[in-house]
Amino acid sequence: MNSIDLEFILVLLIIISFALILISKNNIIEKNKFLGWLVAQAKSFLPILLIVLFLRSFLAEPFRIPSGSMLPTLLIGDYILVNKYNYGIRLPITKSKILEVSSPDRGDVIVFRYPGNEKINFIKRVIGIPGDKIKYIDKKLYVNNIEYKQNKEKKHKYMDEFSRPELDIYLESNNKSSYNILNDNMSSANDDEFIVPTKKYFVMGDNRDHSSDSRYWGFVPEKNLVGKAFLIWMNFNSKNFSMKYNRIGSSIK
């Protein structure tokens, strides 16, 4: 998910608005109609800018799903909301944590800044937390030597866009939460074992055979966390200009 630095733009506009309001006390405003108009706009929009910055930085932020790495949980064209405070309150721009709240748990769907290019946001599912031993062998997932159960689902969900017969959906359970994963029935070429370091997380896409994740580029540092995905608020696929109304309001599990 490519990120437009809206946060930076909001902060910049707020600073400019404050500066215009401060200089409005100078008599120069009375002599310059255009500057007077700018000050009036700054006074009108400053409260709105502050509210938007607060909501986006500390409560919830919208994102769009552009790829199929989280199928079948998230579809291309899903618009989601991400809880920004669940994993700690962070300052805008610097991303410095100022208040500890909680940490990601196994099974959480998270948005984070991709370690290889922090201007890009990724969304994946947390598989391993600090200290975990992860094994992915022949498409079977083991966490701390416990095999996650996989039960094949009888029906596909929202899979009409790619209804290939070789695609199978499974319900995977980690004994605390359950979620769907996609199996492409292709050979597994990334069997490996991993130990999750301190303050880092191991993540995978639910579309296991078509996901760029921790199996390939490593762990997600705690400082790169953006938030926990919790709601689909709209679905619109720009490729075929279609909407799935039954996706609206769905919780993300």
N, C-alpha and C positions, 0 to 999 in steps of 0.2 A: 504494500500500500504506500504509494508515494505521498510524501507529506509536504504540503505547502505550509511554510512557517507562519501560520495565522497568529500564533501567540506573539511572535516578534512584532508583527504588523500592529496588533492590538496595543501592545506596550508602547510602540513608537507613536501611534495616534494619541494615546492618553498623555504622553509626555508633551507632544505638540499642543494638545488642547489645554493642558495646564499652563504652558508657556504663553499661549495666546490670552488666556484669562488673566494672567498676571500682568501682562503689558497693557491690558485694557484699562488699567487705572491711569495710564499715561494719556496726556491730552492729544497725542498723535492720532489716536483712534478717531477723534472727532473730525480730524482733517482728512482722513482717508476712508472713503466709503467702503472700498473693497476689504480693507483690514477690519473695519467694523462689522462687515458681513461675516468674515471668518470667525471673529470672536463670538458672534451670536450663534453660529453653527457649533462652535466648540462647546459653548454653555449648554446647548440642546443635546448634543450627542455624548458628552462626557459621562453622564450617569449610565447611559446604555452601554458604552464601551466598558465601563467598570464592571457592570453586571455580567456582560458576556465573558469578559476575562475571568471573573471569579467562577462562573459556572463551568467554563471550559477547562480551567486549570485545576480546580479543586473538587468538582462534583462529577460531571460526565462530559464525554467528548464523542462526537459522531465519527464513524469511519465507514468506508465502502469496501466491500470485498471484491477485488478485481480478478482473482484467480481461483482455481479449483483445488488448492492444496488442503482445504478443510472439509471437502465433501466427505460424507453426505450431511454433516452438521451444518455447514454454511455453504450457500450456493453463490455462484457468480452473480453479482447484482444485489446481494443483500446489503442493506445499510444497518449498521449496528451501533449500539451505545456502549461505551466503556466506562466503568466505574473508576474514577480517578483517585479516590481517597482510600480504597480498600487496601492497597499495599503501601500506604504512607502518604502524607501530604508533602508535595514538592513545590518549590518555588518556580514560577514561570521563567523561561529562558535558561536559567542555570541548571534546572532539574535537581537542585540540591534538596535532600529530604530534611524537613524541619520537624516532622512528627511521625513517629512509628505507630502504625495501626495494626496491621497483620501481614502475614507472608503468604505467597502463593502455595496452594496445596496441590497434591497430585490430582489430576483430573480437571483442574481449572483451565479455561480457555483464556489466554492472555494476549494482549497487544504489547509489543516491545520494540525498541529501536534496534534494528538489525546490527549486530556487532561489526559486520564488514563494511557497513555504510550507515551511520546513525541518522542520516537524513531520510531513510526509508523505514517505514513501520511494517513489521511482520505480525501475523496472528497465528498462533499454534496452541497446542494443548500441553500442559505441564505433565511430564511423565516422571521426572526425577527431581527431588529437592536435595539440598546440600547433604552430602554423606551417603546418598543412595548408590547402590550398585545396579546398573542397568545392563541387561542382556537382551539383544534382539536376534534370535536364532530361528531361521526357517519360518519367518513371519510370526513367531511366537514371542511375546513380551514377558520378560522376567524382571521383577523389581525386588531387590534384596533376596534373590533366589526363590521368590514366590511367582508362580506362573499365573498370568492374568487369564481368566476364563473368556473364551470366545464362543458365542452361540450364533449360528447363522440365522438371519432374519428371513422370513418367508416372502415379504414384499419390499419392494424398493420404495423409498420416500422421496418425492420430488425429483425423481431421476429421469424424467421424460426427455431432458435435453441430451442425454448420453445413455440411452437404454441398450447398451451392448450386453449381450447375454452372458459374457464372461465376467461381468462386474457383480461381485457379491457384497452384500452388506452384513456386517457382524455386529452383535452387541458385545462390547468388551467391558468387563467388570474388574475393578481393582479392590473389591470387597468394601469399598466406601461409596463409590459412585459408579454409574454405568453410562456408557455413551456409545454411539455408532461409529464404526470405522469402515473404510472401503477397501476391498481386496480385488486387485486387478487380475489375479490368477497368473501373474507373471513370476518368473523365478526371482528369488530373493538374492540380491547381489551385495547387500550391505550388512551382513551378519557381523556383529562385533560386541564388545563389552566396554562399558564406560563406568568410571567412578566420578560422581558429581562433586566438584570442589566446593569449598566454603563460599557463600554469597554468590553462588551460580545455580542455574537451573538447566535441566535437560528437557527439551521440547520436541514434539513430533506433530506432523500434520495428520489429521484423521484419514486423509487420502494417502495411505502409507506408501504406495508405490510411485506416487507422483508429488512428493513434497521435499523441498529443500529445507532441511532442519538440522538439529544437533548431531544427527548421524554423519553429516557431511561437513559442517562448518563449525562445530563445537558448541559450547555452552552459552547461555544467556546471562550476562552479569546482572546482579541485582540492581545496579544503578541504571540499567537500560529499560527497566520495567515502566510501562505507561499505565496499565490498568487491567482490570478484569472485564471481559466482554460478558454482558448479561442480557441484552435484549435486541431483537430484530425489529426495527421500527418502520422499515420499508423494504420492498424488493423491486428493483427495476434493472433489467438487463439491456444495456445500451446497444448491444450487438444485434439483437433482433427486436428491440423496442417492445419488450413484453414485461408484464408485471405479474407477480404471484401474490394475490391479495391474502391468501391463507397463511402467508409468512408473517404478515404484519402483527406485531404484538407477541410473537413467539419468544419464549425465554431460551437462552443458550445453555445447553447442558453438556 
